[in-house]
Amino acid sequence: MPMDTINPCVNPADETIRLGSLAVRFLVTGENSSGTVAVFEVLIPAGQRLIAPAHSHDHYEETVYGVEGVLTWTVDGKPVDVGPGQALCIPRGSVHRFDNNGTEDAKTLTIVTPAAIGPQFFRECAEVINAAVGGPPDRAKMAEIMYRHGLTPTPPAPQA
């Protein structure tokens, strides 16, 4: 997977990437860690769902540490609440998504090993999500970005 091309002397935490109402801020990128780890914060407002489709990734593990509030993660169909001081490791290949079903904002710290994803993925997703102006993002564009960055989106749920 290609890593972002940025000056490794620039602090990645100086950039906040806004995806609709979500905010992502990288603390460590692959460039800062010789590709071994990426670490980023995600702020999820109360009542917010993951805008992108549920997905999996085969090239890295994703560990989520709760900092504030509670997120309900669905991993391979099983809900798991992650609150402050709790952690969840999402293994490679597991389909997952999250929802903030609570009344307070949530903040997580996400650790990706190895650093197969970086700020450029979120920048590209932000363009599509923010262009939708509060509506659902273009699913085909989101899928293309996800595939290109090593994520596999799940197909849409059948309509009843």
C-alpha positions in Angstrom: 0.0 0.0 0.0 1.4 3.4 -0.8 1.9 5.7 2.1 1.1 9.4 2.1 3.8 11.6 0.7 4.3 14.3 3.3 7.3 15.9 5.1 7.9 13.6 8.1 9.1 16.6 10.0 5.7 18.1 9.9 3.5 17.2 12.8 0.4 15.4 11.4 -1.6 16.4 14.4 -1.7 20.0 13.0 -4.3 18.8 10.4 -7.9 17.9 11.4 -9.8 16.1 8.6 -13.5 16.7 8.7 -15.8 14.0 7.3 -19.2 15.5 7.8 -19.6 15.8 11.5 -16.7 13.4 12.3 -13.2 14.7 12.9 -10.0 12.7 12.3 -6.5 13.8 13.6 -3.4 11.7 13.0 -0.8 11.6 15.7 1.6 9.2 14.0 1.6 8.3 10.3 3.5 5.6 8.5 6.1 8.1 7.5 6.8 8.9 11.2 7.1 5.2 12.1 8.9 3.5 9.1 5.5 2.0 8.2 5.0 0.1 11.5 2.1 2.0 13.0 -0.5 4.8 12.4 -2.3 6.4 15.3 -5.2 8.8 15.0 -8.0 10.3 17.1 -11.6 10.3 15.9 -14.3 12.5 17.4 -17.8 11.2 16.8 -20.7 13.5 17.9 -23.6 12.0 19.9 -26.1 10.1 17.7 -23.7 9.9 14.7 -23.2 6.7 12.7 -20.2 5.7 10.5 -21.0 7.4 7.2 -19.0 5.0 5.1 -20.2 1.4 4.6 -19.2 -1.3 7.0 -16.0 -2.8 5.8 -13.0 -5.1 6.4 -9.3 -4.9 5.7 -7.0 -7.7 5.1 -3.6 -6.0 5.5 -3.8 -4.6 9.0 -5.3 -4.8 12.5 -7.2 -1.9 13.9 -7.2 -1.4 17.7 -9.6 1.2 19.1 -9.2 2.7 22.5 -12.1 4.6 24.1 -11.1 8.1 25.4 -14.5 9.8 25.9 -18.2 8.6 25.5 -19.2 5.2 24.3 -19.2 3.8 20.7 -21.0 0.7 19.8 -18.9 -1.3 17.3 -20.4 -4.1 15.3 -17.7 -6.6 14.5 -18.7 -9.6 12.4 -22.3 -9.0 13.4 -21.7 -8.8 17.2 -22.1 -5.4 19.0 -19.4 -4.4 21.4 -19.5 -1.2 23.5 -16.2 0.6 23.9 -16.0 3.3 26.5 -13.2 5.3 28.2 -10.3 3.0 29.2 -11.6 0.1 27.1 -10.0 -1.3 23.9 -11.2 -3.4 21.0 -8.9 -5.2 18.5 -10.5 -5.7 15.1 -8.7 -8.5 13.4 -7.8 -8.6 9.7 -10.8 -9.6 7.6 -13.5 -8.8 10.2 -16.4 -6.7 8.9 -17.0 -3.7 11.2 -18.7 -0.4 11.7 -19.5 1.9 14.6 -22.4 4.0 16.0 -22.5 6.6 18.7 -25.9 5.7 20.2 -25.2 7.9 23.3 -26.1 11.4 24.2 -22.5 12.6 24.5 -19.7 12.9 22.0 -17.2 10.1 21.8 -13.5 10.2 21.1 -11.4 7.2 20.3 -7.7 6.6 19.7 -7.2 4.2 16.8 -4.0 2.2 16.2 -3.4 0.6 12.8 -0.6 -2.0 12.5 1.2 -2.0 10.2 0.5 1.6 9.0 -1.3 0.6 5.8 -3.7 3.6 5.9 -3.0 7.3 6.4 -4.4 10.8 6.2 -4.8 10.6 2.4 -7.6 8.0 2.7 -9.6 10.3 5.1 -8.9 13.3 2.9 -10.4 11.5 -0.2 -13.4 10.2 1.8 -14.0 13.7 3.2 -14.3 15.1 -0.3 -17.1 12.6 -1.2 -18.8 12.8 2.2 -18.7 16.6 2.4 -20.0 16.9 -1.2 -23.1 15.0 -0.2 -24.1 17.9 2.1 -25.7 15.8 4.8 -27.1 13.2 2.5 -25.7 9.8 1.8 -22.3 9.9 0.1 -21.9 8.5 -3.4 -21.5 4.8 -2.6 -19.6 4.0 -5.8 -17.0 6.8 -5.2 -16.7 5.7 -1.5 -16.1 2.1 -2.6 -13.5 3.1 -5.1 -11.5 5.0 -2.5 -11.9 2.2 0.0 -10.7 -0.5 -2.4 -7.7 1.7 -3.5 -6.6 2.1 0.2 -7.0 -1.6 1.1 -10.5 -1.6 2.6 -13.3 -3.9 1.4 -16.8 -2.3 1.7 -19.7 -4.6 2.4 -22.5 -4.7 -0.2 -25.6 -2.6 0.6 -28.2 -4.3 2.8 -31.1 -5.7 0.7 -34.2 -3.4 0.7 -37.3 -4.9 2.4 
